[in-house]
Amino acid sequence: MSVTPVIPVLPEDHEFSRMESREAPPTHFVIKIESFSLFEPCGIDKYETEEFAAGEYNWKLVIYPNGDNIVGKDSGYVSVYLAMADKSCLPVEVNANFSIFLYNHISGRTRRFLGMKSRWGFSKFMSKESLKDPSNGYVVDDNCVFGAEVFVVKKQAVPKCFSLKDIYIPFKRDWKIPNFSKLGNPWESEEFTAGGQKWKIRLYSKGREEAASHISIFLQRLGSERVQKPITCL
């Protein structure tokens, strides 16, 4: 699928959160409206499409060719909304990502209007002047094509928590021991704290009785007679 971003010039209070064009047609619903210019002389201020199914619900597009009550019928805008077809089966809450489309007859692409607000639609979908201008390609031979995609979010995200308080941070300490060959047996480091405990290193440079031919190193926790983590080195 080829998607080309479109950056429109819109007033600051416009309801579009994003607008783009693409070659792929809408996934769930397409409606072709013939003789679009007859809406106004016929006194049709509101047109509801047939129902279509998406995400286990039935939906419909509601088109106000002369604008809805929010912008006013003299605003010069076309208003388009997505609506639940049967509100009697409406659960407590339905979360959905939706897009409303308008086909461009000249480029062969579909302009996509992405909704991010709680009100599912656009009171200022497009100005009537821009929509009816043949050079823009939206109404050609008095025909226009709208479409819709609706993706219902069935499950809420499962919250997870990550805390640095429970992470073990290893302790590292280096010692530089001069005149190693003249060290006493054993040599002990100064005290240091790690993990809320006090420790020191005990080094046998000449080995111990049970390993006299090896250098032995021990990690000792102070306050305990038990020597922990013996390490014997060649």
VENHUSUL-V947630 format. One record per backbone hydrogen bond with DSSP energy under -0.5 kcal/mol. CO is the residue of the C=O (numbers start at 1). NH is the residue of the N-H. E is the energy in kcal/mol with one decimal. If there is no record, write none. Layout:
co:CO nh:NH e:E
co:CO nh:NH e:E
This chain:
co:1 nh:3 e:-0.6
co:2 nh:23 e:-1.8
co:3 nh:5 e:-0.5
co:4 nh:21 e:-2.0
co:6 nh:8 e:-0.8
co:8 nh:10 e:-0.8
co:11 nh:14 e:-1.6
co:18 nh:114 e:-1.9
co:19 nh:6 e:-0.9
co:20 nh:112 e:-4.0
co:21 nh:4 e:-2.1
co:22 nh:110 e:-3.6
co:29 nh:148 e:-2.1
co:31 nh:33 e:-0.5
co:31 nh:146 e:-2.6
co:32 nh:34 e:-0.6
co:33 nh:144 e:-2.1
co:35 nh:38 e:-1.7
co:36 nh:39 e:-1.5
co:37 nh:41 e:-0.7
co:38 nh:42 e:-1.8
co:39 nh:44 e:-2.7
co:40 nh:43 e:-1.6
co:43 nh:45 e:-0.9
co:47 nh:63 e:-3.2
co:52 nh:59 e:-3.3
co:54 nh:57 e:-1.1
co:57 nh:54 e:-2.6
co:58 nh:85 e:-2.7
co:58 nh:86 e:-0.5
co:59 nh:52 e:-2.1
co:60 nh:83 e:-2.6
co:61 nh:49 e:-2.5
co:61 nh:63 e:-0.5
co:62 nh:81 e:-2.5
co:63 nh:47 e:-2.8
co:63 nh:65 e:-0.7
co:64 nh:67 e:-1.8
co:64 nh:79 e:-2.2
co:68 nh:72 e:-2.1
co:72 nh:75 e:-1.6
co:76 nh:128 e:-3.0
co:76 nh:129 e:-0.5
co:78 nh:125 e:-1.5
co:78 nh:126 e:-1.2
co:79 nh:64 e:-3.5
co:80 nh:122 e:-3.3
co:81 nh:62 e:-2.8
co:83 nh:60 e:-1.7
co:85 nh:87 e:-0.5
co:86 nh:89 e:-1.1
co:87 nh:90 e:-1.3
co:94 nh:96 e:-0.5
co:95 nh:153 e:-3.2
co:96 nh:98 e:-0.5
co:97 nh:151 e:-2.7
co:98 nh:115 e:-1.7
co:99 nh:149 e:-2.2
co:100 nh:113 e:-2.9
co:101 nh:147 e:-1.6
co:102 nh:111 e:-2.9
co:103 nh:105 e:-0.7
co:104 nh:108 e:-1.7
co:109 nh:104 e:-2.9
co:109 nh:111 e:-0.5
co:110 nh:22 e:-2.0
co:111 nh:102 e:-2.2
co:112 nh:20 e:-2.1
co:112 nh:114 e:-0.6
co:113 nh:100 e:-2.4
co:114 nh:17 e:-0.9
co:114 nh:18 e:-0.7
co:115 nh:98 e:-0.6
co:118 nh:120 e:-0.6
co:119 nh:121 e:-1.8
co:120 nh:82 e:-2.9
co:122 nh:80 e:-2.1
co:122 nh:125 e:-0.7
co:126 nh:78 e:-2.9
co:127 nh:131 e:-2.5
co:128 nh:132 e:-2.4
co:129 nh:133 e:-0.9
co:131 nh:139 e:-0.6
co:132 nh:134 e:-0.6
co:133 nh:136 e:-1.9
co:133 nh:137 e:-0.6
co:133 nh:138 e:-0.5
co:134 nh:137 e:-0.8
co:137 nh:105 e:-3.7
co:138 nh:140 e:-0.6
co:140 nh:143 e:-1.6
co:142 nh:36 e:-2.6
co:143 nh:140 e:-2.2
co:144 nh:33 e:-3.3
co:145 nh:103 e:-2.6
co:146 nh:31 e:-3.0
co:147 nh:101 e:-2.7
co:148 nh:28 e:-1.1
co:148 nh:29 e:-1.5
co:149 nh:99 e:-2.4
co:150 nh:152 e:-0.6
co:151 nh:97 e:-2.6
co:152 nh:154 e:-0.8
co:153 nh:95 e:-0.5
co:157 nh:159 e:-0.6
co:163 nh:166 e:-0.8
co:164 nh:167 e:-1.2
co:167 nh:169 e:-0.5
co:168 nh:170 e:-0.7
co:175 nh:177 e:-0.6
co:176 nh:178 e:-0.7
co:179 nh:182 e:-1.6
co:180 nh:183 e:-1.5
co:187 nh:203 e:-3.7
co:192 nh:199 e:-3.3
co:194 nh:197 e:-1.4
co:197 nh:194 e:-2.4
co:198 nh:222 e:-2.3
co:199 nh:192 e:-2.1
co:200 nh:220 e:-2.6
co:201 nh:189 e:-2.5
co:201 nh:203 e:-0.5
co:202 nh:218 e:-2.6
co:203 nh:186 e:-0.6
co:203 nh:187 e:-3.5
co:203 nh:205 e:-0.8
co:204 nh:207 e:-1.2
co:204 nh:216 e:-1.8
co:208 nh:211 e:-1.2
co:209 nh:212 e:-0.7
co:211 nh:208 e:-0.7
co:211 nh:214 e:-1.7
co:215 nh:233 e:-3.5
co:216 nh:204 e:-3.4
co:217 nh:231 e:-3.7
co:218 nh:202 e:-2.7
co:218 nh:220 e:-0.6
co:219 nh:228 e:-1.2
co:220 nh:200 e:-1.6
co:220 nh:222 e:-0.6
co:221 nh:224 e:-1.1
co:226 nh:221 e:-0.6
co:228 nh:219 e:-1.4
co:229 nh:219 e:-0.6
co:231 nh:217 e:-3.7
co:231 nh:233 e:-0.5
co:233 nh:215 e:-1.5
